[in-house]
């Protein structure tokens, strides 16, 4: 699947989840899916839990995050003390 086709699976609507990027047709935010992956969930587990999702939806979340960070020059990992 081409990048543009994957990115079309992600939508932003101020009336859905306060405008956060979500997987089209769901209320699952990109942030939520990435957080599941970051905490050890596998793609298979996510797909099993959310039966309407396709593997391409998870790919789309990863691609969206990658594209969102592409022009970022600095991302603090820790809060300043």
C-alpha positions as CSV (number, residue, x, y, z in Angstrom):
1,X,0.0,0.0,0.0
2,X,1.3,3.4,-1.0
3,X,2.1,6.0,1.7
4,X,-0.7,8.3,0.6
5,X,-3.2,5.5,0.8
6,X,-2.1,4.7,4.4
7,X,-2.3,8.3,5.5
8,X,-5.8,8.5,4.1
9,X,-6.8,6.0,6.8
10,X,-6.1,8.7,9.4
11,X,-8.5,11.6,9.8
12,X,-8.7,14.7,11.9
13,X,-12.1,16.2,12.9
14,X,-12.5,18.8,15.7
15,X,-15.8,17.0,16.6
16,X,-14.2,13.6,17.1
17,X,-11.8,13.0,20.0
18,X,-11.2,16.7,20.4
19,X,-9.5,16.9,16.9
20,X,-6.9,14.3,17.6
21,X,-5.9,12.1,14.7
22,X,-8.0,8.9,14.6
23,X,-8.2,5.9,12.5
24,X,-11.0,6.7,10.0
25,X,-14.4,5.3,11.0
26,X,-13.3,4.7,14.6
27,X,-12.7,6.7,17.8
28,X,-9.3,5.1,18.2
29,X,-6.6,7.8,18.3
30,X,-3.2,7.4,16.7
31,X,-1.8,8.2,20.1
32,X,-3.8,5.4,21.8
33,X,-2.6,2.8,19.2
34,X,1.0,3.9,19.5
35,X,0.8,3.8,23.3
36,X,-0.5,0.2,23.1
37,X,2.5,-0.7,21.0
38,X,4.9,1.1,23.2
39,X,3.7,-0.8,26.2
40,X,4.2,-4.2,24.6
41,X,1.0,-5.0,22.8
42,X,1.5,-6.7,19.5
43,X,-0.2,-5.7,16.3
44,X,-2.0,-9.1,16.4
45,X,-3.3,-8.4,19.9
46,X,-4.6,-5.0,18.9
47,X,-6.3,-6.4,15.8
48,X,-7.9,-9.1,17.9
49,X,-9.2,-6.6,20.5
50,X,-10.5,-4.1,17.9
51,X,-12.0,-6.4,15.3
52,X,-12.8,-3.6,12.8
53,X,-9.2,-2.7,12.4
54,X,-6.9,-3.9,9.6
55,X,-3.1,-4.3,9.7
56,X,-2.9,-1.2,7.5
57,X,-4.5,0.9,10.2
58,X,-1.6,0.1,12.5
59,X,0.8,0.8,9.7
60,X,-1.0,4.1,9.1
61,X,-0.6,5.1,12.7
62,X,3.2,4.5,12.6
63,X,3.5,6.3,9.3
64,X,1.5,9.3,10.6
65,X,3.7,9.6,13.7
66,X,6.8,9.3,11.5
67,X,5.6,12.1,9.2
68,X,4.5,14.2,12.1
69,X,8.0,14.1,13.6
70,X,9.9,14.4,10.3
71,X,10.6,18.2,10.6
72,X,11.0,18.3,14.4
73,X,14.4,19.4,15.4
74,X,14.1,18.8,19.2
75,X,11.8,16.6,21.2
76,X,12.4,16.7,25.0
77,X,12.2,13.3,26.5
78,X,12.1,14.4,30.1
79,X,10.5,17.4,31.8
80,X,13.1,20.0,32.9
81,X,13.8,20.0,36.7
